[in-house]
Amino acid sequence: MRVLPAVDIRGGRCVNLVQGDYDQETVFAEDPVEQARLWHAQGGDLLHLVDLDGAREGRLCAGEALRSLAAAGIPFEVGGGIRSLDTVHAVMAAGADRVILGTAAYRDPELVRESALAYPGQVVVGIDAKAGKVALSAWREVVDEDAVAFAQTMEAAGAARIIYTDILSDGMMQGPNLAATEALARAVSIPVTASGGVSSLDDVRRLRDLEPAGVDEVIIGRALYLGAFRLEEALALAREPR
């Protein structure tokens, strides 16, 4: 299993939100690029970047940070505010290894198809769910769309991977929603990245046990920043044979 350290960017700083609430923000580093360098130096071979300002404003706001990471040779994927093919092109031109479509994938499935044709294997759909239903626009809107059914639709549209985030688990340090993550992974044939709620090495171990279901990556944010465990420990555990 691969471990992706998360770097959430808002207002030019590295932050973390609780359940996506912009009013429950903790600043963990003044410079997100330096924080990304630190995770990379500790073994994170792919970083998960979220442009929180972009997610709210519907446009790319963290372009400068992306270019700085690419110039430093740090691999990353990025999501947040990517709502058009032009922005997909801009993100990839800035050096991203993977582009994540969230709200735009729901609003405009054709964008997923076009992006997947332009960048085969590099287009990821982020599915954020609250009580099993898809949440959009920085989690401010929940629609009557089943997350599992939506994942299947996105696979058919050409997505190479799904990132599944359970909103009620995110930032709570109470463990991931294993059952929902496994159910979604078993419903599609493309790989799934688990996100939200990882608070201990036991959580990493339990997610690693979902690899046969198709969960081959985990994104970890708050637990690393709070020092619940070290990135090196998570990497070593994730790489252990089951």
C-alpha positions as CSV (number, residue, x, y, z in Angstrom):
1,M,0.0,0.0,0.0
2,R,1.2,3.5,-0.8
3,V,1.0,6.3,1.8
4,L,0.3,9.8,0.5
5,P,1.0,12.7,3.0
6,A,-1.6,15.5,2.6
7,V,-0.8,19.1,2.1
8,D,-3.9,21.3,2.2
9,I,-3.3,24.9,1.0
10,R,-5.4,27.9,2.1
11,G,-4.3,31.5,2.0
12,G,-0.8,30.4,1.1
13,R,-0.4,28.3,4.2
14,C,-0.5,24.5,5.0
15,V,-3.7,23.9,7.0
16,N,-6.1,21.2,8.1
17,L,-9.9,21.4,8.4
18,V,-12.3,19.3,10.5
19,Q,-15.0,17.7,8.4
20,G,-14.3,20.3,5.6
21,D,-15.4,23.2,7.8
22,Y,-13.4,26.3,6.9
23,D,-14.2,27.7,10.3
24,Q,-12.4,24.8,12.0
25,E,-9.0,25.4,10.5
26,T,-5.6,24.6,12.1
27,V,-2.5,26.1,10.5
28,F,0.4,23.5,10.6
29,A,3.0,25.3,8.5
30,E,3.4,28.8,7.0
31,D,4.9,27.5,3.8
32,P,3.2,24.5,2.2
33,V,6.1,24.0,-0.2
34,E,8.5,23.5,2.6
35,Q,6.1,21.2,4.3
36,A,5.9,19.2,1.1
37,R,9.7,19.0,0.9
38,L,9.8,17.7,4.4
39,W,7.3,14.9,3.7
40,H,9.2,14.0,0.5
41,A,12.5,13.9,2.4
42,Q,10.9,11.5,4.8
43,G,9.9,9.1,2.1
44,G,6.6,10.3,0.7
45,D,7.0,9.6,-3.0
46,L,3.7,11.2,-4.0
47,L,2.1,14.1,-2.2
48,H,-1.7,14.8,-2.0
49,L,-2.3,18.5,-2.5
50,V,-5.6,20.2,-2.0
51,D,-6.2,23.8,-3.2
52,L,-8.8,24.7,-0.6
53,D,-9.1,28.3,-1.9
54,G,-9.6,26.8,-5.4
55,A,-12.3,24.4,-4.1
56,R,-14.3,27.3,-2.8
57,E,-13.7,29.7,-5.7
58,G,-13.9,27.2,-8.5
59,R,-10.5,28.1,-10.0
60,L,-6.9,27.2,-9.6
61,C,-5.4,29.3,-6.8
62,A,-2.3,27.4,-5.9
63,G,-0.5,27.4,-9.2
64,E,2.7,29.0,-7.8
65,A,3.0,26.3,-5.2
66,L,2.6,23.6,-7.8
67,R,5.3,25.0,-10.0
68,S,7.6,25.2,-7.1
69,L,7.1,21.6,-6.2
70,A,7.6,20.5,-9.8
71,A,10.8,22.5,-9.9
72,A,12.0,20.8,-6.8
73,G,11.3,17.4,-8.3
74,I,8.6,16.4,-5.9
75,P,5.8,14.3,-7.4
76,F,2.3,15.3,-6.5
77,E,-1.4,15.0,-7.3
78,V,-3.7,18.0,-6.9
79,G,-7.4,18.7,-6.5
80,G,-9.6,21.6,-5.7
81,G,-11.2,24.1,-8.0
82,I,-10.4,22.2,-11.2
83,R,-13.6,22.8,-13.1
84,S,-12.5,23.0,-16.8
85,L,-10.3,21.3,-19.4
86,D,-8.2,24.5,-19.5
87,T,-7.5,24.2,-15.8
88,V,-6.7,20.5,-16.2
89,H,-4.2,21.4,-18.8
90,A,-2.8,24.2,-16.6
91,V,-2.4,21.8,-13.6
92,M,-0.6,19.2,-15.7
93,A,1.6,21.8,-17.3
94,A,2.5,22.9,-13.8
95,G,4.0,19.5,-13.2
96,A,1.3,17.4,-11.5
97,D,1.5,13.6,-11.8
98,R,-2.3,13.3,-11.4
99,V,-5.2,15.7,-11.5
100,I,-8.2,15.2,-9.3
101,L,-11.7,16.1,-10.4
102,G,-14.4,16.4,-7.7
103,T,-17.4,18.7,-8.1
104,A,-16.7,19.1,-11.8
105,A,-16.8,15.3,-12.3
106,Y,-20.4,15.4,-11.0
107,R,-21.5,18.5,-12.8
108,D,-19.8,17.7,-16.1
109,P,-19.0,14.0,-16.6
110,E,-17.8,14.9,-20.1
111,L,-14.9,16.7,-18.5
112,V,-13.8,13.4,-17.0
113,R,-13.9,11.8,-20.5
114,E,-12.0,14.6,-22.2
115,S,-9.4,14.8,-19.5
116,A,-8.9,11.0,-19.4
117,L,-8.4,11.0,-23.2
118,A,-5.8,13.9,-22.9
119,Y,-4.0,12.3,-19.9
120,P,-4.5,8.6,-19.8
121,G,-4.0,7.1,-16.4
122,Q,-3.6,10.5,-14.7
123,V,-7.2,11.5,-14.1
124,V,-8.5,10.8,-10.7
125,V,-12.1,11.4,-9.4
126,G,-12.4,12.5,-5.8
127,I,-15.7,11.3,-4.3
128,D,-16.5,12.9,-1.0
129,A,-19.5,11.3,0.8
130,K,-21.6,12.1,3.7
131,A,-23.8,9.3,4.9
132,G,-23.2,7.6,1.6
133,K,-24.3,10.5,-0.5
134,V,-22.0,12.6,-2.8
135,A,-21.0,16.0,-1.4
136,L,-19.9,18.9,-3.6
137,S,-18.4,22.4,-3.6
138,A,-16.0,22.0,-0.7
139,W,-18.6,19.8,1.1
140,R,-21.2,22.5,1.3
141,E,-23.7,20.7,-0.8
142,V,-24.9,17.1,-0.5
143,V,-26.8,15.7,-3.5
144,D,-29.1,12.7,-3.8
145,E,-26.5,10.6,-5.6
146,D,-25.2,7.4,-4.1
147,A,-21.4,7.4,-3.8
148,V,-21.0,3.8,-5.0
149,A,-23.1,4.4,-8.1
150,F,-21.3,7.6,-8.9
151,A,-17.9,5.7,-8.6
152,Q,-19.2,3.2,-11.2
153,T,-20.2,6.1,-13.5
154,M,-16.8,7.7,-13.2
155,E,-15.1,4.5,-14.0
156,A,-17.1,4.2,-17.1
157,A,-16.2,7.8,-18.0
158,G,-12.5,6.9,-17.9
159,A,-11.3,7.8,-14.4
160,A,-8.1,5.9,-13.6
161,R,-8.7,5.9,-9.8
162,I,-11.1,7.0,-7.2
163,I,-10.2,8.9,-4.0
164,Y,-12.9,8.2,-1.5
165,T,-13.3,10.5,1.5
166,D,-15.9,9.9,4.2
167,I,-16.6,13.4,5.4
168,L,-17.9,12.4,8.9
169,S,-14.5,10.8,9.5
170,D,-12.3,13.4,8.1
171,G,-10.3,15.4,10.6
172,M,-11.9,13.6,13.5
173,M,-9.0,11.3,14.5
174,Q,-11.4,8.5,15.1
175,G,-10.6,6.1,12.4
176,P,-11.7,5.7,8.7
177,N,-15.0,4.4,7.6
178,L,-13.7,1.0,6.6
179,A,-17.0,-0.6,5.6
180,A,-17.9,2.2,3.2
181,T,-14.4,2.3,1.7
182,E,-14.4,-1.4,1.1
183,A,-17.9,-1.4,-0.4
184,L,-17.0,1.3,-2.9
185,A,-13.7,-0.4,-3.8
186,R,-15.5,-3.7,-4.5
187,A,-18.0,-2.0,-6.7
188,V,-15.4,-0.8,-9.2
189,S,-12.4,-2.4,-11.0
190,I,-10.1,0.7,-10.8
191,P,-8.0,1.2,-7.7
192,V,-9.2,3.3,-4.7
193,T,-7.4,5.6,-2.4
194,A,-8.8,5.8,1.1
195,S,-9.0,9.3,2.7
196,G,-10.3,10.7,6.0
197,G,-10.1,9.7,9.6
198,V,-6.7,7.9,9.8
199,S,-5.6,8.4,13.4
200,S,-3.3,5.5,14.3
201,L,-1.0,2.9,12.8
202,D,-3.8,0.4,13.5
203,D,-5.9,2.3,11.0
204,V,-3.2,2.0,8.4
205,R,-3.0,-1.7,9.1
206,R,-6.7,-2.2,8.7
207,L,-6.7,-0.2,5.4
208,R,-3.8,-2.3,4.2
209,D,-6.0,-5.4,4.8
210,L,-8.4,-3.9,2.2
211,E,-5.9,-4.2,-0.6
212,P,-7.6,-7.4,-2.0
213,A,-10.7,-5.2,-2.4
214,G,-8.8,-2.7,-4.4
215,V,-7.7,-0.1,-1.8
216,D,-4.1,0.4,-2.6
217,E,-3.4,3.9,-1.3
218,V,-4.1,5.9,1.8
219,I,-4.0,9.7,2.3
220,I,-2.9,10.8,5.8
221,G,-3.0,14.4,7.0
222,R,-4.0,15.5,10.5
223,A,-2.5,12.4,12.2
224,L,1.0,13.1,10.8
225,Y,0.8,16.8,11.7
226,L,-0.3,16.1,15.2
227,G,2.5,13.5,15.6
228,A,0.2,10.5,16.3
229,F,2.8,8.5,14.4
230,R,5.7,9.2,12.0
231,L,5.5,9.0,8.3
232,E,8.3,6.5,8.3
233,E,6.3,4.2,10.6
234,A,3.3,4.4,8.3
235,L,5.4,3.7,5.2
236,A,7.0,0.7,6.8
237,L,3.7,-0.8,8.0
238,A,2.0,-0.2,4.6
239,R,4.8,-2.1,2.9
240,E,4.7,-5.1,5.2
241,P,3.2,-8.2,3.7
242,R,-0.3,-9.0,5.0
